[in-house]
Amino acid sequence: MFVTDANAIFREGLRTVIAQDEGLSVVGHGSHDVPAMLRSLADTRPDVVVLGLERIAADTESVVAAIFRAVPRTEVIVLGWDVGADALGMLMAQGVRAYLPKDVPHRYLLSTIYMSKFEDSRMAFSWPRPATRSRSEPAALSYREREVVELVGRALTNAQIGRKLRISEGTVKRHLHNIFVKLQAVSRLDAVNKAVEMSLISLD
């Protein structure tokens, strides 16, 4: 994984958070010196690039395109502040895997990094805010569905979830289909976000 951000303190914080996860490693980092960053990317060939931005600027599109030219098979995750639909559309159209705000909790960033390697959809999410759901409203998910979505939030694959719960991978997929329908989720991460927001699961 390669981490880039103009703010050295934020960049070091990202490196620390990612490095503490035993399943991830940071192979390089850099500021927004684009030529230097591209040379480092070509040398390190990371699976994932975490691109920190203060704002979507005029040159953002060309920077993202240059990253994909340097490392065609990489996944790009953008961290920034709230942006408009047009800017998000531009990022997703270029092939950016996910957009997250810079104040996202660590666990969602790590889940996004893990999911970027096997989740087909493009993701643009804010982290869950306090739930507005009525306390009298019944839970949307069954106990088993809660188990499944919680394990998804811990970045387990369908096969790993099946082994842990002693159910088939096909059963896991059926549970996920039901979870997506009930929560009106568009991806695995979206389902996790909504389940946490509705207090159906906890990832702490």
Buried (B, 14 or more C-beta within 10 A) or exposed (E): BBBBBEBEEBBEBBBEBBEEBEEBEBBBBBBBEBEEBBEBBEEBEBBBBBBBBEEBEEEBBEBBEBBBEBBEEBBBBBBBEEBEEEBBEBBBEBBBBBBBBBEBBBBBBBBBBBBBEEBEBBBBBEBBEEBEEEEEEEEBBEEBBBBBBBBBBBBBBBEBBBBBBEBEBEBBBEBBEBBBEBBEBBBBBBBBBBBBBBEBBEEE
